Amino acid sequence: MDVDSTLITAEVVELLAERAGTREAVAAVTERAMRGEIDFAASLHARVATLAGVPTAVLADVLAEVRLSPGAVELVEGCARRGWPLGLVSGGFEEVVAPLAARLGLTRYRANRLEQAGGRLTGRVLGAVVDRAAKAVALREWAAELGVPMDRTVAIGDGANDLDMIEAAGLGVAWRAKPLVVERADVSLTGRLDEVLALADAR
């Protein structure tokens, strides 16, 4: 499942941008990227560039500020009870995703990494961007590693960056999603994340 605006209610890059004084501009770019109007990787580089000079200490503040979406904890617990592995794949940042995953008892995650130097963010991302193609790759790799047929996988997300994994999964779930995602997912949910459990149980 996706993280920003799916597992959690916010977009982490926007919370960081607030500390840089660029939240309004960054939010506008995020919205266009999630609607599929602009390339995600290019949009991520543009948004992260506005964070140059922000002290890395704010990462802890942002982590403390994020809130889980309704039903997120129950979804994680429900998957655990059923023996279903759950992984997080995010166009956001490992610096927040990793501790979130640890808090929830999850060991599988992929996310972008922010370059840091001298106790500040440089405004650059390390390595290849986790974009929509990379999310689908993660789903396929984890399914293969676990011996789960692709038609028994579930992908949950809200934005255009999630479309490839939503379409690759046996059950693609649009969660409080943009119209483009709602159109192309198998099912659309707007209530609680743990509603996914009943859908998956029924398959």
N, C-alpha and C positions, 0 to 999 in steps of 0.2 A: 504494500500500500504506500501511497504518497504520504508526505508529512505535512508540509505547509498548506493550510486551509483544508486539510483532510484529517490527519491524526490530531493536529493542533488547529486552533481557530485563526491564527495569524500567519502572515508572511514574514519570516525572520528577517529577510533583507530589508523590509520596510521598518522593522523595529530598530535595526542597526542604522538605517538611513536617518531615522529620527534623531539619533545621537549626532549625526553628521550635518543635520539641518537640511537634508535633501529628501525628506520623506515624500512630499507631494509629487516631486518629479519622478521619483523611483516608483511610487504607487501607480502612476499613470503608465509607465513602461511595463510594469508587472501585469496590469490589466490587459494591455494589448497583447502581451506574450501569451497569457492564459487563454485569451480568445482565439489564439492562432493567427493573429494579424501580423506578427513579426517573428523572426527566427529566435528561438529560445536562447541559444548559445550567445548570439550577438547581444541580446537583451540583457543576459546575465553579466557579461563583461561590462556593458555600459552602466548597469546598476552598481556593480561592485566597485567600479572606478570612482564613484562618488563617495566611497567609504575611506579613501586614502587619508591616512593621518589619524583615524579614529583609534583611541587606545584599545588594546586587546582586552583590557579589563571589562569593557562593556559587554563582552560575550557572556560573562557570568550573570550580568544584570538582565540581559535579554532572556537567557535560559530560565531565570527566576520568574520572568514576566509571562512566558508562554503558558497558555491554558489548553488542556486536552479538550477535544470535541466531545459532545454528549455521546455516551456509549463507548468511548474509546477504551477505557479500562475494562469494561465488560466484554468487549470484543476480544481483547488480548487474553483475558481470563478464560473466555469461552473456547477460544482456539486451543489454549493450553490443555483444558479439560478433555478436548476431543483428540488431542495428540496431533493437531494441525500446526505445522511450522508457519510462523509469520515473520516476514521480512519487511524492512522499511527501505524505500528507494526514493531519494529526494534530489530535486534540483536546488535545494537549499544547502546547508553547510554542516559538515561533519562535526564541527566544533559545538553545535547544538544537538544534532541528531544522535551522536554517540552517547552523550550522557542521558538523553531522553530514552534511548533504547535500553541502556543499562538500568534505568529506573523502572522500566516495564518488564525487565527480564528477557529482553530480546537480544539475540547475538548476531543476527544477519541485518546488515544495513549497508547502503551505499549513498554517498553524498559528495558534494564538492568540498574542496578545502580552500580556505582563505590563506593567502600568503601573508606572513607576518615578519616584521623586522624592527628591532629596537623597541619592542613593546607596543607597536602600532600596526594597524592593517596597512598594507601597501596599495590596496585598490586593485589587486590582481588575484586570479584564481590559479591554484596549482594544478597542473596536469589537464587532462581532457575533461570537458564539461559533461556532467551527468544530464543528458538531454532526453528527449522522448525515445530515441533509438536505444540509448544506454539503459533506460528503464526496462524496455522489453528484453534486452540482452540479459539483464540481471534476473528477470523472471524465468527465462528459459534455462539459464545456468543453474539457478537454485532448484528448479524442478528436476533437471537432469541429475544433479548431485543427490537429491533426496529420493529419486526414483518415482517421482509423481508425474503421471501423464499430463500433458498440457491441457487436455480437456477436463482435468480435475483441479485446475488452478483457478484462483480468483484474483482479480486486480481491482483496486479501489483508488479513485482519484477524482480531481475536480477540474483540471485544466487541460489545455491542448497538449501540454508536455506529457500527459498521462495516456494519450490516445493509443500509442503503439502497444503498450502493455495491456490496456483495456481490451483492445481488439485481438490480441494474441491469447488472452486467457480464456479458459472454458466459460467463466462467468465474469463479465466486465461490468463493474458497478460505478456509476456516476454518483458522486457524493456532493450534494449541494453545489452542483457543477454548472459550468458555463454552457450555454445552449448547444454549442458544437459538440460537446462531450455527451450531453443528454441524448442528442440525436443518434450517436454512434455506439453508445453503451447498451448492454443487454437489459439493464434495469437502472432506474434513477431513484435515489433516496434523498429525502430532505429532513428526516427526523433524527434518528440515532444510528450511530455506526454499528451497534450490535444487532441491528435488524439484518445485517448481512449473514449472521449465523443461521437464521431460519431459512434464508434463501439457499445457502450452501447445504444445509441439512436436507433440503427437499430434492437435491439433485441426485 
